[in-house]
Amino acid sequence: MASLPQSPQENGESPKGDITLKDANGKTLECYIEHSLELEGCEYLLL
């Protein structure tokens, strides 16, 4: 799971950027981060 340097609530901005996901077979998928949410100490990303 990727982590962001600051949550959107801390910096007042929506998260922006790309993230690359990789499966067990080494296949990759480029995704764009649309939104993030922190809940009970875990950060969730909407790609």
Buried (B, 14 or more C-beta within 10 A) or exposed (E): EEEBEEBBEEEEEEBEEEBEEEEEEEEEEEBEBEEBEEEEEEBEBEE
